[in-house]
Amino acid sequence: MTKTATVRARIEPGLKRDAEAVLSELGLSTSEAITLFLRQVTLRQGLPFPVQIPNEETRKAITEARDRIDLETYATVEEWSDEMRKL
């Protein structure tokens, strides 16, 4: 099938750059990735990943994290990793 339709979208330059770097590692162009996404939307009759409104507990956790309430911080990844292994 001949490709004649054009999709235009305005996105943040950093997002575009970061996404293109990942896609490049996968051997895909942005156009190929968009085509894959749209094919999945068509096949699934919806988004190819779950999209949900967060419940009250999740919204509270997001707000607390943004406000840095009871936020645990670690000086290094190793420190965090050691702490996680204790759980």
N, C-alpha and C positions, 0 to 999 in steps of 0.2 A: 504494500500500500504506500502511495506517495505521501510524504509528510509535507503538508502545506499550511497547517494551522500554527499560529504563534501564540505562546503564552508569555505574558509580561507580568512581572511582579516586583514590587519595591520592597527590599529587605535591608536590614542593617549590613553594612559592608563587612564588619567582623564576622557575622554569622555566615555570610556568603563565602568568605575566605576560609573559615574553619571547615565548613561543610565541603567545599571543593577539595581541601587537603585530604579529608577522609575519603571522599569519593575517588580521588586519584589513587589512593592506596588500594582501593577496591577495583581499580581499572575501569571506572565508570566516569562518564562525563556528566555534567549537570543535566543536560537534556535527556540522557539515558536514565538517570535516576528519577527525573520527573515522570518520564514515560512509565517506568516500573511502578511508581507510586500510583499514577492514574489507572494503570491496568489493575492493580490490586483493589483500588476503590471500586472499579467496575465489577470485578469478580466477586467481591465481598458485599457489594451493595452498601458500602459504608467505609469508614476509615479503617485501615488495616492494623489498627492498634486501639486499645481501649481508651476512651476519653470519658472521664467521669468528673462530676462536681465533687470536690472533697467533702467528706462527712465532717461533723462538728469537731471531732477529736483531731483530725488531720488539719483542719483550718486553724485550730488553736495551736498546734505544734508549729505550723508554718509561721504564724504571727509571732510566737515566742522566739523562734529562731531568727526571724528578721529583726526583732527587738533585742536580741542577744540575752534573753531571759533564761537563766539556768543552762547556759550554753557551755559545754565542755570544750576546752581547747587543749591542744597538744603542741609541744615545741617541734616535734619531728614525726614523720610517718612511723618510724620505728616505735616511738613512745605510744602512739595510738594503737599500733599493731600489738604490742605487748599487752596493753590494756584490754583489747578485744579478745585476746587468747584466754584471758582470765574468766571471761563470761561463760 
